């Protein structure tokens, strides 16, 4: 059967240090590869002016988030800077059941929880071209005080040290190339044109 030749639909997790450009890569994939289903996280933080509920995040209050934890409705969750973030489990499982690959952008802590909950998930680490470039991006934002920058740099070092926990590393030296490489890892042969097989 043709179905036997298809790679099984699985969850692909994208993670990496703050400032590496995860949002830029995700936005490009959203624009150029609309067939990729991007899991939308739920959060208790305030919605920013440019954000749309249900597109960037599902925005809920803390009691509702805590109810979701208690009911087992989250695949993973974490608290960061006083706000809660998590991945709704049912939506992910429904897409996978339908044979669709799912892409999820979360932090290192969340990636570890997903690995424990779904060992078959593919974990992709988005890396900067160099540590120096990452630190330049974090310092160069110009919107944070020195203590915030210091904490962010320490956190980035911890995240970079976890790279070997991931299945694949994609270097974000150019957003377009990184996005293309990530889409190629999703293994969705039934949603993209079949490539001719070369005979050995």
C-alpha positions as CSV (number, residue, x, y, z in Angstrom):
1,X,0.0,0.0,0.0
2,X,1.0,3.6,-0.6
3,X,0.4,4.4,3.0
4,X,3.2,2.1,4.0
5,X,5.7,4.4,2.2
6,X,4.6,7.4,4.2
7,X,6.6,8.5,7.3
8,X,4.3,8.3,10.3
9,X,3.0,11.7,11.3
10,X,4.8,12.8,14.4
11,X,5.2,15.8,16.6
12,X,8.3,18.0,15.8
13,X,9.4,20.3,18.6
14,X,11.5,23.4,17.9
15,X,13.5,24.8,20.7
16,X,16.6,26.9,21.3
17,X,18.0,29.8,23.3
18,X,16.3,33.2,23.6
19,X,17.3,35.5,20.8
20,X,18.1,32.7,18.3
21,X,15.2,33.7,16.0
22,X,12.6,31.0,16.6
23,X,9.7,33.4,16.0
24,X,11.2,34.6,12.7
25,X,11.6,31.0,11.5
26,X,8.0,30.1,12.6
27,X,6.5,33.2,10.9
28,X,8.2,32.3,7.6
29,X,7.0,28.8,7.8
30,X,3.5,30.1,8.5
31,X,3.6,32.3,5.4
32,X,5.3,29.9,3.0
33,X,4.1,26.5,4.1
34,X,0.5,26.9,5.3
35,X,0.0,23.1,5.2
36,X,2.3,22.8,8.3
37,X,0.1,22.7,11.4
38,X,1.6,24.9,14.1
39,X,0.5,24.1,17.6
40,X,-0.8,27.1,19.5
41,X,0.2,27.4,23.1
42,X,-1.9,28.6,26.0
43,X,-0.6,31.3,28.3
44,X,-1.5,33.5,31.2
45,X,0.5,36.4,30.1
46,X,-1.1,39.6,28.8
47,X,-1.8,39.8,25.0
48,X,0.4,42.2,23.1
49,X,-1.1,44.7,20.7
50,X,-0.1,42.8,17.6
51,X,-1.2,39.4,18.8
52,X,-4.4,37.5,18.0
53,X,-6.1,35.1,20.4
54,X,-6.0,31.6,19.0
55,X,-3.3,32.5,16.4
56,X,-0.3,33.5,18.5
57,X,-1.5,32.0,21.8
58,X,-4.7,31.1,23.6
59,X,-4.9,33.7,26.4
60,X,-6.4,32.5,29.7
61,X,-6.3,33.5,33.3
62,X,-4.3,31.5,36.0
63,X,-7.3,29.6,37.5
64,X,-8.3,28.3,34.0
65,X,-4.7,27.3,33.3
66,X,-4.4,25.5,36.6
67,X,-7.7,23.7,35.8
68,X,-6.1,22.5,32.5
69,X,-3.1,21.2,34.5
70,X,-5.3,19.3,37.0
71,X,-7.4,17.8,34.2
72,X,-4.4,16.6,32.2
73,X,-5.3,18.8,29.3
74,X,-1.7,19.9,28.7
75,X,1.1,18.0,27.0
76,X,3.6,20.2,28.7
77,X,3.7,23.4,30.7
78,X,6.2,25.7,32.4
79,X,6.3,29.0,34.3
80,X,8.5,31.8,32.9
81,X,8.9,35.3,34.2
82,X,5.7,34.9,36.3
83,X,3.6,33.6,33.4
84,X,2.4,30.1,32.7
85,X,2.8,28.6,29.2
86,X,1.5,25.2,28.0
87,X,0.6,23.0,25.0
88,X,-3.1,21.8,24.7
89,X,-2.8,18.0,24.4
90,X,-6.1,17.2,22.6
91,X,-5.4,19.4,19.5
92,X,-2.0,17.9,19.0
93,X,-3.2,14.3,19.3
94,X,-6.2,15.0,17.0
95,X,-3.9,16.3,14.2
96,X,-1.4,13.4,14.6
97,X,-4.4,10.9,14.5
98,X,-5.4,12.5,11.2
99,X,-1.9,11.9,9.8
100,X,-0.8,15.5,9.9
101,X,2.7,16.5,11.1
102,X,2.6,18.9,14.0
103,X,5.2,21.6,14.7
104,X,5.5,23.0,18.2
105,X,7.8,25.9,19.4
106,X,8.6,25.7,23.1
107,X,11.4,26.2,25.5
108,X,13.9,23.6,26.8
109,X,11.9,22.7,29.9
110,X,8.8,22.0,27.7
111,X,10.9,20.0,25.2
112,X,12.0,17.7,28.0
113,X,8.4,17.2,29.1
114,X,7.3,16.4,25.6
115,X,10.1,13.8,25.2
116,X,8.9,12.2,28.4
117,X,5.2,12.2,27.3
118,X,5.8,11.4,23.6
119,X,9.2,9.6,23.2
120,X,8.5,9.4,19.4
121,X,8.5,13.2,19.1
122,X,11.4,14.7,17.0
123,X,13.3,17.4,18.9
124,X,15.0,20.1,16.8
125,X,17.4,22.6,18.3
126,X,17.6,25.9,16.6
127,X,21.2,27.1,17.1
128,X,22.8,30.6,16.4
129,X,25.7,30.9,13.9
130,X,27.9,31.5,17.0
131,X,27.7,32.1,20.7
132,X,29.1,35.6,20.1
133,X,26.3,36.4,17.6
134,X,23.6,35.2,20.0
135,X,25.0,37.3,22.8
136,X,25.2,40.3,20.5
137,X,21.5,39.9,19.7
138,X,20.5,39.6,23.3
139,X,22.5,42.7,24.4
140,X,21.6,44.6,21.3
141,X,17.8,44.6,21.8
142,X,18.1,47.9,23.8
143,X,14.9,47.4,25.7
144,X,16.2,45.6,28.8
145,X,18.1,46.7,31.9
146,X,21.5,45.2,32.8
147,X,20.1,42.6,35.3
148,X,17.6,41.3,32.8
149,X,20.3,41.0,30.2
150,X,22.6,39.2,32.7
151,X,19.8,36.7,33.5
152,X,19.1,36.2,29.8
153,X,22.8,35.5,29.0
154,X,23.0,32.9,31.8
155,X,19.8,31.3,30.7
156,X,21.1,31.2,27.1
157,X,24.3,29.4,28.2
158,X,22.2,26.8,29.9
159,X,20.1,26.3,26.8
160,X,23.1,26.0,24.5
161,X,24.6,23.4,26.8
162,X,21.5,21.2,26.2
163,X,21.9,20.9,22.5
164,X,23.0,17.3,22.7
165,X,19.6,16.3,24.1
166,X,18.0,17.0,20.7
167,X,17.7,14.8,17.7
168,X,18.7,17.4,15.1
169,X,20.4,20.8,15.1
170,X,19.4,23.5,12.6
171,X,21.7,26.5,12.5
172,X,19.8,29.8,12.0
173,X,22.5,31.6,9.9
174,X,19.8,32.7,7.5
175,X,16.1,32.6,8.3
176,X,15.0,31.4,4.9
177,X,17.4,28.5,4.8
178,X,16.7,27.5,8.4
179,X,12.9,27.5,7.7
180,X,13.4,25.4,4.6
181,X,15.5,22.9,6.5
182,X,13.0,22.6,9.3
183,X,10.1,22.0,6.9
184,X,12.2,19.3,5.3
185,X,12.5,17.5,8.6
186,X,8.7,17.2,9.0
187,X,8.6,14.2,6.7
188,X,5.2,15.0,5.2
189,X,5.6,13.2,1.9
190,X,1.8,12.9,1.4
191,X,1.4,16.7,1.6
192,X,4.3,17.7,-0.7
193,X,5.1,16.5,-4.3
194,X,6.8,13.1,-4.3
195,X,10.5,13.2,-5.1
196,X,11.8,10.8,-7.8
197,X,13.8,7.9,-6.3
198,X,17.3,7.5,-7.7
199,X,18.4,4.0,-8.3
200,X,21.6,2.9,-6.6
